[in-house]
């Protein structure tokens, strides 16, 4: 099995450039990956921000939806009811690795649900996302480097390489899968989708990436 560094050198990069490429992938792909656990689901997440206001994890709504309870509250003044969300805490596992990518430590902590958008349907597609905030600070966490919309529109092309790092089928640790951009013209309810073909160790897998405008204020 050829390493990224060896493959990069064979492809024309010198050893220092290959080392820089590996460090970039380790920092932006491997280190931010997390594992999210609820009472009935195990899913993927990744660190998207760590500031004095807290550390935030992005995951999928379907992973944490069993920890959201909606209650109808009656307002006697307005003579109407409204739904109020109540949240259960979510467990998050974070991982540390050495300079070669070998796992050295798993950190288990708790997080609260800050915000979410449901998966929706062909009429109202919202993205199946949830934002979590760690209840306690964790030192030396690397955040994912999110691509801006204008960079996506100008840089991402058909057949570009895709590397997804996550926990498919509830794997005990984040697992990298590689593939390519298969389509950039898919849409659902007016939202652009990036269709990528990902190849795992056992079978080919397909995944859809939602192209969205992500605005997060780390103030809560």
Residue, then its C-alpha position, 0 to 999 in steps of 0.5 A: x500500500x502506497x502512502x500519500x507521501x510516497x504517492x505524492x513523491x511519485x506524482x512529481x512532488x519533492x519530499x518536503x512538498x509531500x510532507x506539507x500535503x500530508x500535514x495539511x490533510x491531517x490537520x484539515x481532514x483527520x483531526x477535526x473528525x468526531x464520533x457522535x453518540x445518542x441513545x439510538x444512533x452513532x454518527x459522524x461529526x466534525x469540529x467547525x469552530x473553537x473560540x472563547x465562546x465554546x467548541x462547536x461540532x457539526x453533525x446530521x439531524x437524523x443522528x441526534x433527532x431522538x434527543x429532541x423533544x417537541x412540546x406544545x405550550x398553550x399561551x392563554x393570552x394569545x389563545x394559541x399554542x407553539x412548539x417548544x424544543x427540549x434537548x437531551x445531551x449528546x456524547x461526542x468522541x474526539x480523537x488524537x493521532x501522532x504525526x503519522x496518523x496513528x491513533x493515540x487517544x480518544x476523548x469522550x465528552x458531552x455536548x448540547x444541541x444548539x440548533x438544527x435543520x431537518x432533512x426535509x423533502x423535495x418541496x422543502x429541503x433544509x439540509x439534515x444538519x445539527x450544531x452541537x456545543x461541547x459542555x467542557x473545553x478540550x485543548x488543542x482541537x483542530x477545526x475543519x477548514x470550510x470552503x467558501x461558496x465563491x471558492x466552491x463555484x470557482x474551484x470545484x470541478x467534475x472528477x475532482x478527488x473527494x476524501x470523506x472522513x467519518x464513521x460509516x456504519x457506526x465504526x469505532x473510529x473515523x475512517x477516510x474514504x476516497x472517491x471523486x465528484x460525480x455530478x454538480x447539477x443535482x438539485x432538491x427544492x432549489x438547493x444545489x447538491x454535489x453528488x460524489x462517488x466514494x469507494x470504501x474497502x468493502x463496497x462502493x458507496x455514494x453520498x450527496x453533499x449539500x452545497x449551502x451557505x453556512x453562517x454560524x455565530x459562535x456566541x451562544 
